[in-house]
Amino acid sequence: MAILPFPESSLPALRARIRAAALRPEAECVAELLQRNPLSATQIAAARGPAQALIRALRAQRSHAHGVDAMMREFSLSSQEGVALLCLAESLLRIPDAATADALIRDKLARGDWRAHIGPSRSVFLNAAAWGLLLTGKLSATHSETGLTAAVTRAIARGGEPLVRAAIDTAMRMLGEQFVLGKTIDQALARARSARGRGYRHSYDMLGEAALTAAEAKRYFDAYAGAIAAIAAAEPVADAAAAPMHPEDRLRRRASVSVKLSALHPRFESLQEDRVRRELLPRIRELCRLARKHGLALDLDAEEGERLEPLLDIVEALAFDPALADWSGLGIAVQAYQKRALPVIDWLAALARESGRRIGVRLVKGAYWDREIKRTQVEGLADYPVYTRKAHTDAAYLVCARRLLDHGDHLFPQFATHNALTLCLILQMTAAAGIAPGSGRFEFQCLHGMGEALYDRVLAAKAAGPVPSGLVCRIYAPVGRHETLLPYLVRRLLENGANSSFVRRIVDASVEIDHLLEDPFATARQSEGAPHPAIPLPAHITAPRRNASGIDLHDPGAAAAQRAAIDRAVEHTGIYEVEAILARVPATAGAEAHGEAAVAASDVPGRRTIRNPARHDEIVGTVRDADATEIDAAFAAAVDSVWLKTEPGERAAILEAAADALESCRDEFLALAIREAGKTLGAAIAEVREAVDACRYYAQQLHSTDAGSTGSPVGTVVAISPWNFPLAIFVGQVAAALAAGNPVLAKPAEQTPLIAARAVQCLHAAGVPRSALQLLPGDGAVGAMLVRDVRVHGVLFTGSTDTAQDVDRAVATLPTHRDRILIAETGGLNAMIVDASAQSEQVVLDALRSAFDSAGQRCSALRILCLQEEIAEPMLEMLIGAAAELRVGDPAALATDIGPVIDGSARAALDTHLGSFPANRVLARIPLSPECAEGSFFSPAIVAIESVDELAREAFGPILHVLRYRRADLETLVDALNATGYALTCGIQSRVDETVAAIAAGIEAGNVYANRNMIGAAIGMQPFGGHGLSGTGPKMGGPWIVRRLRREAAAPVDAANPQSCIARWGAHRESGAPAALHDFQRWLSTDGRHELAQICAEYAACTPIGCRVDLPAPTGESNLLRYRPLGRILCLGSGHRLAGRGVLAQLAAVLATDNRALLLADARSRAVLSGIPASVWMNIDWVEDWGREPFEAALFEGDDGRTHNLRWLLARRPGRRIALVRPSAEERYALDRLVTEQTITVNTAAAGGNAALMSLSGDGT
């Protein structure tokens, strides 16, 4: 956002330096810091003496303090108790109903060793009450079991659970009051008088998180404006100084106001450049003019790193505003943990010089460190924008402090620190620069509730004290009600509790004072500037495989460069011309287009035209569909493909090369994703990354497991992919099949063949033989020919549930082949369940992204938002307000949030669905921008429903249905969602871990996401796929897909190491095999059936039930894969009647996977199983006619003819696809076919910060 042009200015060059510094390697940055070390050894030694005196005095005082200091002594962020404290502080005060509040307290205090801190107690609520009293300081010296238990028992008897709730609530409010000066500005001003009397100045901040709605932004604006007027009235100019002085000096002596720009506009983002300029700039300009009128300073708070660029744009505009020309009250916070901090300071100095005013700079360490680490990992950036070691940040702070002093003619340094050594080192620098403590050329700052203990001593210093007299300190004073303080409170608790924090270490008697006086430059030199060993670079979080790289779209330079690269790719490729890519026929697919632009008309005989869904007048390419002759040729070539005999190591190397090839063509793929599929740039980047990750993940499977070496390939695989992920799913299917050694015939969606053809070219260039991968573009008729060919051995399908049924029936008509398989991934009626403990802002952001990203055209997209009735009304208001801020438009524009649906048919289906609701149920529509008339756009909608039953099937697009529920009906709600038959994704928003666990255990969903959005499953981190009407399994991007695509021999069980069979897929066992299996095994042994008993023993060792796989995850998140019973399993033995041994073997497999067996009921059948243990009998359902019964899979060991007939009968059944499982030659059943996989992803940093990351020590441990 270049507000004003300055052709001869140094500002543009300095802004370029800021952007270039953002992701520099840490060692390189630290080397520069060491070169710029502003302190000599003598100065550092001189600072240690007074710092030590301050530390000793502080430790003596704070070691006996109550409140936060007492808690930090007791509860570490690395402990369960510390995390519980954090979660209670973040959520308890906002919960409106007693039941949820009690559940939260019970949940948090039931875990952790509270008696180690307080004393033994007899119940959860005794612990709760005792803990609450401890926080108030009333039990700080009462640790006797008898006295404590008696006192609390009496309290419980008098008040019961409401008393406990009130005690914890009071404790949380006391915590808040320690960090917040007042609920209102008038209350804060009144409470500030005492501190002003001790020499403090204040900067008032109106508490709150970023505004999500226009109404919120208006409220914050009014609050800031009111605060400026109230401060001016409470502290008149005449009182600020009795003697005449320079206007700037007078301004610096008065209170100031701190403003968070994200509170003034719901889209304060770099990608919303135009709105920031048109809407936000006038608002902050008005506040600045008001502050100027009253003679006050106004400081702009530092926020998340992705907001730095628009923040600097705003500062530049304000600095050159003629109406503010005589005002030097503008200030900005600079975060020293940012690698950009030094060039930002230089830019600010140049701005101040060129605008002719002095700018205040509040130098802070930074409060969003853990968020910066997580965002960088999630986006796959090259490096972190922040330092990963505390010593590096401390060194950067001191270098930045010196730079501020060097720019003292243009910048007013404001050193915000609670670190006694940092304070004393800065005083060494000011003394060396000849700046007197009382000169008014700099000031210190601290946070209310955290720094007064230090600065009380500093301000009261006498000439002979540890620090010079005359120093100035300003308190950053938050103002707000309890409901607005929670996120701020958590940040402060994290800062107090971080293991490397000076504030925490000073109250920890186990930390030697010498450790608090360590020279950060010496520490940095010792580590040679290396990053923290526990924080791998984003590329390495999935080690040993490399994580796909992303693009930082929050960097305007990077975004503009990427946009220009896409434009060049479009110009270079021209109009694509695609047709079948075969092994033995020269391919034309994209060949001409990749070289020279081909001439194409809108109506070429025999070719279909592919148009941009956002602009129907733009032709992206043409395609000629494959015909029967080409399909026959493709099968003939695949049958003899050399790939069937290619070794796993070579397959892996080629897949890794394919990943590199895809990444090298990223610009072209981004252009195609935007123009052919209607993706926004952000979604297109994620699409390319997923395709790259798929190739590397399956290659790694071949390196690290035996997935690609046991058994043999199944043979020719047909891969049918959808248009909504035309690259990621297309490549994912192909890569999985290739990894397993199978040749692939790939049919992309008829709407998106161009990007698929280009991907095939990349894979061929990387070394995939043409016979191993052939492209057959076309519509449903082409797909039907492919799946009906007798030479197909497997089908990978992603698409609608109805089409999956058609494919299954088509495959079932083919002559029986033992390994002809179908792996289908279909849609879902995906819900997000929100209870009253959830944070509204997080829910709204996650829900809107989950429902409307990619125009809702994701199979994982949120369809039903379920809100607990106590919070439904305010949350709906926020949801609707935030939705109104989203922009629907051309996905080629960086500011676009939601692009088009794929075509007119999709739009018509959505119109029909929405039209089925009464008008008063449609709560909101997001308006379309003018350019939407040129494409297939649909106005996203929010619709109220009263029951899950109102939705019979998925509406594939941006329609979010909202359902209210009562807390007491939560279990009923889960049952209703399960009754739909879909089982793909589910979101849970709750701070109550017990609630999260209960929903995850009860919901039928393949992927569960807690306290985050429910889209964007990452390959290898969140294996994706469902069951029931949502798919067949196994999950794509998970440990079983490659094995499923091979004709795998039964793996022998190592008696000496029974865990080896589950270790093959990276699992470890949490619990033993089901008890009924062991009972059955003993019965078989007693009955003399020793071979079957041995099979039971092998099943007990190998069953996935009770196993989990811990998966990689970005920091602040956890991913695990676990296995659950499939349901009812039909056991048919070898025919229509039970045949003794056969059904017993099948029953063993059912018991091993904790399922229920469905058996035909007749006298003979019951006789076969007479005498079996009761635990086994209880797992059997006896039926007269299995054809009328619901079940999830069938076990059968009959001949091929009877198997074919049975397969056809099963395929004809409506609803979910039924797996027909036959035994191996060794009479073993594949147990993985009898379980479902469930991936559970938890945002462990949801309570406001990443306690695990913050608990890392600064020395790398």
ABEGO torsion letter per residue (X at the ends): XBABBBAABAAAAAAAAAAAAAABBAAAAAAAAAAABABBAAAAAAAAAAAAAAAAAAAAAAAABBEAAAAAAABBAABAAAAAAAAAAAAAAABABAAAAAAAAAAAAABEBAAAAAEBBABAAAAAAAAAAAAAGAAAABABAAAAAAAAAAAAAAAEAAAAAAAAAAAAAAAAAAABABABAAAAAAAAAAAAAAGBBBBBBBBEBBBABAAAAAAAAAAAAAAAAAAAAABBAAAABABBBBAAAAAAABBBBBBBAAAABAABBAAAAAAAAAAAAAAAAAAAAAAAAAGBBBBBBBBBAAAAAAAAAAAAAAAABAAAAABAABBBBBBAABAAAAAAAAAAAAAAAAAGBBBBBBBBAEAAAAAAAAAAAAAGBABBABBABAAAAAAAAAAAAAAAAAAAAABBBBBBBABAAAAAAAAAAAAAAGBBAAAGABBBBBBBGAAAAAAAAAAABBAABABBBGBBBBBBBBBEBAAAAAAAAAAAAAAAABAABAAAAAABAABBAAAAABBAAAAAAAAGGBBBAABBBAAAAAOABBBBBBBBAABAAAAAAAAAAAAAAAAAAEBBBBBBBBAABBBABGAAAABBBBBBBABBBGBBBBBBAABAABBABBBBBBBAAAAAAAAAAAAABAAAABBAAAAAAAAAAAAAAAAAAAAAAAAAAAAAAGBBAAAAAAAAAAAAAAAAAAAAAAAABAAAABEBBAEBBBBBBBAABAAAAAAAAAAAAAAAGBBBBBBBBAABAAAAAAAAAAAAAAGBBAAABBBBBEBAAAAAAAAABAABABBBBBEBAAAAAAAAAAAAABBBBAABBBBBBBBBBBBBBBBAABBAAAAAAAAAAAAABGGGBBAABBABBBBBAAAAAAAAAAAAAAAAABBBBBAABAABABBBBABAAAAAAAAAAAAABBAAABABBBBBBAAAAABBBBBBBBBBBABAAABABBBBEBBBBBBBBBAAAAAAAAAAAAAAGBBBBBBBBBABAAAAAAAAAABBBABBBBGBBABGBBBGABBBEBBEAAEAOBBBGBAAAAAAABBBBBBBBBAABAAAAAAAAGBBBABBBBAAAAAAAAAAAAAGBAAAAAAAAAAAAABABGBBBBBBBBBGBBBBBBBBBAEBBBBAEABABBAEAAAAAAAAAAAAAGBBBBBBBBAAAAAAABGBBAAAAAABBBBABAAABBBABBBBABBAAAAAAAAAAAAABBEBBBBBBBBBAAGBBBAAAABBBBBBBBBAAAAGBBAAAAABBAAGX
